[in-house]
Amino acid sequence: MQLGAKGRALIQSFEGFRDKAYKDQRGIWTCGFGHTGPDVVEGTTCTPHQASAWFDQDTAKAVHAVIATTDVPLNQCQFDALVSFTYNVGAGSEAHSTLIKVLNRGQYSLAADQFGFWNHVNGVVNAGLTRRRAAERELFLTPA
């Protein structure tokens, strides 16, 4: 599977486009549509074209992670929601999450309820993450 239009739109709506590097809520340098890594430091800038290229590379990693960790059939909306989640929390966190464990037991509705637990930054509930997780849950529950 590949990231669909709904997933792409969801991720980009929550990440937003920033052409100058900024520190995210955890203090990580970020640029474009939520791109992080050793190539993003203070002073990094990007064009919309570069941001789009980074986005494609970064979402490809999240797509691969979701494919690698899920053992049950997914519709496009479920897949897109999981890619958005993974893009945000990271492949390692996604792989070890209760969300994936429950999902792989075939308990789709219980898995959907797990999105809401991932709304903290440094132990504090974050309103932006609460909205994002609600949107991911809603997409996950949307019939294809």
N, CA, C and O of each residue as an XYZ file, in Angstrom:
576
protein
N       0.842     -1.192      0.000
C       0.000      0.000      0.000
C       0.880      1.246      0.000
O       2.052      1.213      0.376
N       0.278      2.326     -0.430
C       0.948      3.622     -0.432
C       0.079      4.622      0.328
O      -1.118      4.397      0.509
N       0.669      5.703      0.763
C      -0.075      6.761      1.433
C      -1.071      7.363      0.454
O      -0.702      7.754     -0.653
N      -2.331      7.438      0.862
C      -3.375      8.003      0.026
C      -3.514      9.506      0.221
O      -2.847     10.107      1.064
N      -4.389     10.093     -0.569
C      -4.605     11.542     -0.542
C      -5.113     12.017      0.813
O      -4.713     13.083      1.281
N      -5.991     11.240      1.451
C      -6.517     11.654      2.761
C      -5.420     11.662      3.810
O      -5.369     12.559      4.652
N      -4.554     10.681      3.765
C      -3.445     10.630      4.721
C      -2.454     11.754      4.503
O      -1.985     12.381      5.452
N      -2.144     12.000      3.246
C      -1.218     13.092      2.904
C      -1.775     14.428      3.403
O      -1.061     15.222      4.015
N      -3.052     14.658      3.134
C      -3.684     15.911      3.561
C      -3.721     16.024      5.084
O      -3.495     17.102      5.633
N      -4.003     14.925      5.759
C      -4.058     14.945      7.222
C      -2.696     15.301      7.807
O      -2.592     16.184      8.658
N      -1.664     14.621      7.353
C      -0.317     14.893      7.886
C       0.081     16.338      7.617
O       0.531     17.039      8.524
N      -0.082     16.786      6.380
C       0.341     18.146      6.047
C      -0.483     19.197      6.775
O       0.033     20.269      7.093
N      -1.747     18.913      7.045
C      -2.566     19.903      7.761
C      -2.083     20.078      9.196
O      -2.109     21.187      9.729
N      -1.643     18.995      9.820
C      -1.172     19.110     11.201
C       0.284     19.560     11.283
O       0.656     20.266     12.220
N       1.097     19.170     10.336
C       2.504     19.589     10.355
C       2.647     21.042      9.909
O       3.461     21.785     10.457
N       1.861     21.443      8.921
C       1.998     22.785      8.373
C       3.319     22.923      7.624
O       4.239     22.132      7.831
N       3.412     23.908      6.770
C       4.646     24.154      6.024
C       5.404     25.302      6.671
O       4.857     26.381      6.899
N       6.666     25.050      6.959
C       7.547     26.094      7.491
C       8.813     26.100      6.658
O       9.493     25.079      6.554
N       9.140     27.253      6.058
C      10.315     27.315      5.196
C      11.605     27.613      5.950
O      12.685     27.604      5.359
N      11.502     27.876      7.247
C      12.676     28.115      8.092
C      12.628     27.144      9.271
O      11.573     26.913      9.862
N      13.783     26.586      9.595
C      13.855     25.631     10.705
C      13.393     26.281     12.004
O      13.663     27.451     12.275
N      12.694     25.485     12.788
C      12.216     25.906     14.105
C      12.333     24.712     15.042
O      12.410     23.569     14.591
N      12.347     24.971     16.322
C      12.372     23.891     17.301
C      10.934     23.502     17.612
O      10.109     24.347     17.961
N      10.645     22.210     17.482
C       9.296     21.748     17.797
C       9.096     21.709     19.310
O       9.964     22.150     20.064
N       7.975     21.191     19.749
C       7.638     21.215     21.173
C       8.585     20.386     22.028
O       8.649     20.565     23.244
N       9.314     19.488     21.401
C      10.299     18.695     22.132
C      11.705     19.239     21.950
O      12.667     18.648     22.442
N      11.838     20.375     21.240
C      13.140     20.996     21.058
C      13.935     20.454     19.890
O      15.150     20.646     19.831
N      13.274     19.777     18.952
C      13.941     19.187     17.789
C      13.811     20.136     16.603
O      12.717     20.609     16.295
N      14.939     20.414     15.936
C      14.909     21.276     14.760
C      14.089     20.607     13.665
O      14.280     19.432     13.353
N      13.172     21.382     13.087
C      12.182     20.884     12.133
C      12.027     21.894     11.011
O      12.114     23.099     11.249
N      11.797     21.418      9.776
C      11.612     22.306      8.639
C      10.704     21.623      7.623
O      10.562     20.400      7.635
N      10.094     22.404      6.753
C       9.201     21.844      5.734
C       7.890     21.404      6.353
O       7.253     22.163      7.083
N       7.485     20.170      6.059
C       6.271     19.581      6.629
C       6.639     18.611      7.743
O       6.307     17.428      7.674
N       7.319     19.107      8.764
C       7.682     18.270      9.903
C       8.939     17.444      9.701
O       9.147     16.458     10.407
N       9.783     17.829      8.746
C      11.019     17.076      8.489
C      12.039     17.347      9.582
O      12.284     18.496      9.951
N      12.627     16.278     10.091
C      13.689     16.366     11.087
C      14.858     15.504     10.631
O      14.725     14.709      9.700
N      15.966     15.657     11.270
C      17.128     14.829     10.962
C      18.393     15.655     11.012
O      18.350     16.853     11.290
N      19.522     15.017     10.742
C      20.812     15.719     10.840
C      20.974     16.848      9.829
O      21.837     17.711      9.988
N      20.139     16.843      8.783
C      20.219     17.907      7.778
C      19.427     19.148      8.175
O      19.437     20.145      7.453
N      18.738     19.096      9.316
C      17.961     20.254      9.780
C      18.596     20.779     11.062
O      18.596     20.120     12.101
N      19.129     21.971     10.951
C      19.771     22.643     12.079
C      19.296     24.095     12.088
O      18.582     24.533     11.185
N      19.692     24.813     13.094
C      19.358     26.231     13.143
C      19.816     26.893     11.846
O      20.953     26.696     11.416
N      18.946     27.669     11.228
C      19.275     28.365      9.995
C      18.893     27.623      8.723
O      18.960     28.195      7.636
N      18.491     26.350      8.839
C      18.071     25.592      7.652
C      16.824     26.236      7.057
O      15.907     26.628      7.779
N      16.804     26.340      5.737
C      15.621     26.816      5.020
C      15.296     25.810      3.924
O      16.119     24.967      3.565
N      14.075     25.918      3.400
C      13.687     25.036      2.297
C      12.651     25.724      1.425
O      11.924     26.614      1.865
N      12.609     25.290      0.192
C      11.568     25.734     -0.730
C      10.394     24.772     -0.610
O      10.543     23.689     -0.045
N       9.235     25.145     -1.129
C       8.125     24.182     -1.149
C       8.496     22.888     -1.873
O       8.058     21.807     -1.478
N       9.300     22.994     -2.929
C       9.731     21.804     -3.670
C      10.586     20.887     -2.787
O      10.380     19.674     -2.773
N      11.543     21.464     -2.051
C      12.383     20.669     -1.153
C      11.537     20.052     -0.045
O      11.726     18.887      0.305
N      10.612     20.823      0.507
C       9.740     20.305      1.563
C       8.928     19.119      1.063
O       8.748     18.136      1.782
N       8.442     19.211     -0.160
C       7.678     18.121     -0.750
C       8.539     16.874     -0.938
O       8.080     15.758     -0.692
N       9.774     17.058     -1.368
C      10.699     15.924     -1.534
C      10.995     15.273     -0.184
O      10.975     14.048     -0.069
N      11.268     16.085      0.836
C      11.479     15.544      2.179
C      10.243     14.792      2.647
O      10.343     13.698      3.203
N       9.075     15.387      2.417
C       7.823     14.770      2.840
C       7.671     13.387      2.206
O       7.312     12.425      2.885
N       7.941     13.291      0.922
C       7.831     11.998      0.229
C       8.799     10.977      0.823
O       8.433      9.818      1.014
N      10.028     11.396      1.114
C      11.020     10.494      1.704
C      10.600     10.072      3.112
O      10.680      8.897      3.468
N      10.155     11.039      3.900
C       9.798     10.758      5.287
C       8.538      9.896      5.382
O       8.467      8.991      6.213
N       7.555     10.173      4.542
C       6.341      9.353      4.592
C       6.613      7.949      4.060
O       5.970      6.992      4.491
N       7.555      7.813      3.132
C       7.916      6.474      2.648
C       8.443      5.619      3.796
O       8.164      4.422      3.856
N       9.200      6.223      4.702
C       9.700      5.493      5.875
C       8.543      5.075      6.777
O       8.529      3.958      7.296
N       7.579      5.965      6.962
C       6.418      5.645      7.795
C       5.559      4.561      7.134
O       5.042      3.672      7.810
N       5.413      4.643      5.813
C       4.662      3.627      5.069
C       5.316      2.258      5.281
O       4.638      1.278      5.591
N       6.624      2.206      5.111
C       7.348      0.949      5.282
C       7.163      0.406      6.703
O       6.956     -0.792      6.891
N       7.237      1.281      7.688
C       7.083      0.860      9.081
C       5.698      0.267      9.317
O       5.576     -0.770      9.969
N       4.670      0.900      8.805
C       3.304      0.387      8.998
C       3.155     -0.973      8.316
O       2.573     -1.894      8.888
N       3.670     -1.097      7.121
C       3.602     -2.388      6.410
C       4.327     -3.470      7.211
O       3.849     -4.599      7.317
N       5.485     -3.115      7.773
C       6.294     -4.087      8.503
C       5.665     -4.521      9.823
O       5.908     -5.638     10.282
N       4.869     -3.667     10.434
C       4.360     -3.973     11.777
C       2.927     -4.474     11.813
O       2.482     -4.973     12.847
N       2.199     -4.357     10.726
C       0.799     -4.786     10.749
C       0.637     -6.148     10.091
O       1.186     -6.419      9.023
N      -0.132     -6.992     10.760
C      -0.354     -8.365     10.304
C      -1.800     -8.617      9.884
O      -2.175     -9.751      9.584
N      -2.598     -7.573      9.864
C      -4.021     -7.716      9.529
C      -4.342     -6.856      8.311
O      -3.622     -5.900      8.023
N      -5.415     -7.186      7.593
C      -5.792     -6.362      6.442
C      -6.205     -4.960      6.886
O      -6.839     -4.786      7.926
N      -5.835     -3.968      6.082
C      -6.190     -2.575      6.352
C      -6.844     -1.981      5.122
O      -6.441     -2.273      3.996
N      -7.858     -1.142      5.332
C      -8.368     -0.372      4.202
C      -7.498      0.879      4.067
O      -6.650      1.142      4.920
N      -7.707      1.646      3.002
C      -6.852      2.809      2.752
C      -6.932      3.828      3.881
O      -5.917      4.421      4.245
N      -8.109      4.040      4.435
C      -8.248      5.023      5.518
C      -7.507      4.571      6.778
O      -6.851      5.376      7.439
N      -7.613      3.292      7.105
C      -6.885      2.772      8.268
C      -5.380      2.904      8.059
O      -4.647      3.316      8.958
N      -4.940      2.552      6.874
C      -3.515      2.646      6.555
C      -3.030      4.090      6.653
O      -1.989      4.358      7.251
N      -3.778      5.012      6.071
C      -3.389      6.429      6.097
C      -3.322      6.959      7.526
O      -2.407      7.707      7.869
N      -4.281      6.577      8.354
C      -4.277      7.018      9.753
C      -3.037      6.499     10.478
O      -2.414      7.224     11.254
N      -2.686      5.249     10.223
C      -1.502      4.672     10.859
C      -0.213      5.307     10.357
O       0.734      5.478     11.125
N      -0.167      5.657      9.085
C       1.025      6.336      8.558
C       1.162      7.718      9.198
O       2.268      8.126      9.552
N       0.059      8.434      9.349
C       0.103      9.745     10.007
C       0.619      9.602     11.439
O       1.484     10.358     11.879
N       0.080      8.631     12.147
C       0.496      8.358     13.519
C       1.998      8.058     13.576
O       2.720      8.612     14.405
N       2.453      7.179     12.688
C       3.853      6.771     12.664
C       4.760      7.925     12.270
O       5.845      8.085     12.830
N       4.324      8.725     11.316
C       5.095      9.897     10.900
C       5.341     10.806     12.099
O       6.411     11.402     12.224
N       4.361     10.906     12.968
C       4.456     11.811     14.111
C       5.221     11.212     15.290
O       6.060     11.890     15.883
N       4.945      9.959     15.639
C       5.555      9.388     16.846
C       6.858      8.651     16.576
O       7.646      8.417     17.492
N       7.087      8.282     15.312
C       8.286      7.544     14.950
C       8.019      6.053     14.836
O       7.133      5.507     15.494
N       8.805      5.413     13.988
C       8.602      3.993     13.699
C       8.836      3.108     14.928
O       8.127      2.120     15.122
N       9.807      3.450     15.743
C      10.079      2.648     16.937
C       8.924      2.676     17.922
O       8.522      1.639     18.450
N       8.398      3.856     18.166
C       7.269      3.981     19.085
C       6.034      3.274     18.530
O       5.309      2.606     19.266
N       5.802      3.426     17.230
C       4.657      2.761     16.603
C       4.787      1.250     16.726
O       3.818      0.572     17.067
N       5.965      0.719     16.455
C       6.169     -0.723     16.451
C       5.905     -1.360     17.812
O       5.443     -2.498     17.889
N       6.195     -0.634     18.871
C       6.040     -1.171     20.222
C       4.770     -0.705     20.914
O       4.590     -0.940     22.109
N       3.894     -0.049     20.175
C       2.692      0.522     20.785
C       1.621     -0.529     21.047
O       1.536     -1.545     20.357
N       0.819     -0.262     22.048
C      -0.349     -1.093     22.314
C      -1.314     -1.017     21.141
O      -2.002     -1.994     20.844
N      -1.374      0.122     20.474
C      -2.233      0.279     19.306
C      -1.941     -0.837     18.299
O      -2.870     -1.492     17.827
N      -0.687     -1.061     17.967
C      -0.317     -2.090     16.988
C      -0.564     -3.485     17.547
O      -1.018     -4.369     16.820
N      -0.275     -3.692     18.817
C      -0.509     -5.016     19.418
C      -1.992     -5.381     19.359
O      -2.347     -6.501     18.991
N      -2.851     -4.436     19.722
C      -4.297     -4.687     19.706
C      -4.787     -4.873     18.271
O      -5.582     -5.770     17.991
N      -4.314     -4.031     17.378
C      -4.701     -4.128     15.973
C      -4.337     -5.494     15.409
O      -5.145     -6.112     14.715
N      -3.141     -5.968     15.696
C      -2.690     -7.247     15.159
C      -3.427     -8.443     15.756
O      -3.300     -9.562     15.260
N      -4.188     -8.212     16.806
C      -5.096     -9.247     17.327
C      -6.454     -9.158     16.630
O      -7.368     -9.921     16.943
N      -6.583     -8.223     15.685
C      -7.832     -8.073     14.941
C      -8.880     -7.241     15.650
O     -10.045     -7.242     15.253
N      -8.485     -6.535     16.687
C      -9.421     -5.729     17.467
C      -9.360     -4.281     16.977
O      -8.769     -3.416     17.623
N      -9.973     -4.042     15.840
C      -9.883     -2.750     15.159
C     -10.452     -1.596     15.991
O      -9.834     -0.535     16.081
N     -11.614     -1.796     16.592
C     -12.214     -0.678     17.345
C     -11.411     -0.378     18.609
O     -11.295      0.784     18.999
N     -10.861     -1.394     19.249
C     -10.000     -1.146     20.409
C      -8.705     -0.455     19.974
O      -8.177      0.399     20.686
N      -8.209     -0.831     18.814
C      -7.013     -0.167     18.290
C      -7.303      1.306     18.038
O      -6.480      2.165     18.352
N      -8.468      1.601     17.473
C      -8.834      2.996     17.207
C      -8.826      3.814     18.495
O      -8.429      4.980     18.499
N      -9.265      3.197     19.580
C      -9.298      3.911     20.861
C      -7.902      4.211     21.404
O      -7.747      5.085     22.257
N      -6.899      3.503     20.926
C      -5.526      3.715     21.394
C      -4.920      5.024     20.894
O      -3.997      5.546     21.519
N      -5.417      5.562     19.787
C      -4.852      6.818     19.275
C      -4.856      7.904     20.358
O      -3.893      8.658     20.494
N      -5.927      7.972     21.109
C      -6.093      9.032     22.103
C      -5.080      9.037     23.225
O      -4.909     10.055     23.897
N      -4.408      7.925     23.441
C      -3.409      7.867     24.512
C      -2.090      8.543     24.126
O      -1.231      8.766     24.979
N      -1.935      8.862     22.856
C      -0.680      9.415     22.345
C      -0.785     10.936     22.156
O      -0.507     11.454     21.075
N      -1.180     11.625     23.197
C      -1.403     13.071     23.107
C      -0.587     13.861     24.126
O      -1.008     14.933     24.560
N       0.565     13.342     24.505
C       1.396     14.001     25.508
C       2.726     14.458     24.922
O       3.285     13.811     24.036
N       3.219     15.573     25.426
C       4.575     16.042     25.149
C       5.250     16.203     26.504
O       4.812     16.996     27.337
N       6.312     15.449     26.715
C       7.025     15.478     27.997
C       6.081     15.264     29.170
O       6.199     15.931     30.198
N       5.132     14.323     29.014
C       4.223     13.956     30.091
C       3.017     14.854     30.280
O       2.204     14.614     31.173
N       2.885     15.878     29.459
C       1.780     16.830     29.591
C       0.860     16.708     28.373
O       1.320     16.664     27.232
N      -0.461     16.655     28.642
C      -1.428     16.587     27.549
C      -1.262     17.813     26.651
O      -1.161     18.939     27.138
N      -1.234     17.585     25.347
C      -1.041     18.644     24.366
C      -2.297     18.763     23.509
O      -2.744     17.776     22.923
N      -2.865     19.955     23.433
C      -4.107     20.168     22.690
C      -3.962     19.837     21.205
O      -4.862     19.249     20.607
N      -2.838     20.213     20.615
C      -2.613     19.928     19.198
C      -2.556     18.427     18.923
O      -3.127     17.946     17.944
N      -1.862     17.693     19.792
C      -1.797     16.246     19.614
C      -3.147     15.596     19.894
O      -3.497     14.595     19.270
N      -3.894     16.156     20.817
C      -5.239     15.633     21.083
C      -6.099     15.758     19.837
O      -6.816     14.821     19.488
N      -6.039     16.907     19.155
C      -6.796     17.094     17.905
C      -6.292     16.159     16.814
O      -7.084     15.570     16.078
N      -4.980     16.025     16.712
C      -4.416     15.149     15.674
C      -4.844     13.700     15.890
O      -5.256     13.026     14.946
N      -4.749     13.225     17.115
C      -5.127     11.833     17.398
C      -6.618     11.607     17.152
O      -7.011     10.536     16.689
N      -7.444     12.595     17.452
C      -8.882     12.468     17.168
C      -9.115     12.377     15.658
O      -9.953     11.598     15.204
N      -8.379     13.167     14.887
C      -8.512     13.130     13.429
C      -8.008     11.800     12.873
O      -8.610     11.243     11.955
N      -6.911     11.291     13.422
C      -6.396      9.990     12.974
C      -7.390      8.881     13.317
O      -7.639      7.993     12.502
N      -7.951      8.933     14.511
C      -8.950      7.930     14.911
C     -10.160      7.977     13.979
O     -10.653      6.942     13.530
N     -10.628      9.188     13.698
C     -11.778      9.339     12.810
C     -11.481      8.766     11.426
O     -12.316      8.071     10.848
N     -10.300      9.056     10.898
C      -9.924      8.519      9.589
C      -9.816      6.999      9.659
O     -10.273      6.304      8.751
N      -9.215      6.475     10.732
C      -9.071      5.035     10.906
C     -10.433      4.337     10.875
O     -10.559      3.232     10.347
N     -11.437      4.981     11.437
C     -12.788      4.395     11.505
C     -13.637      4.658     10.279
O     -14.778      4.201     10.208
N     -13.100      5.388      9.312
C     -13.839      5.721      8.090
C     -13.826      4.527      7.133
O     -12.757      4.008      6.810
N     -15.000      4.089      6.677
C     -15.008      2.989      5.703
C     -14.335      3.424      4.407
O     -14.417      4.584      4.003
N     -13.671      2.470      3.769
C     -12.955      2.792      2.522
C     -13.939      3.065      1.396
O     -13.526      3.353      0.273
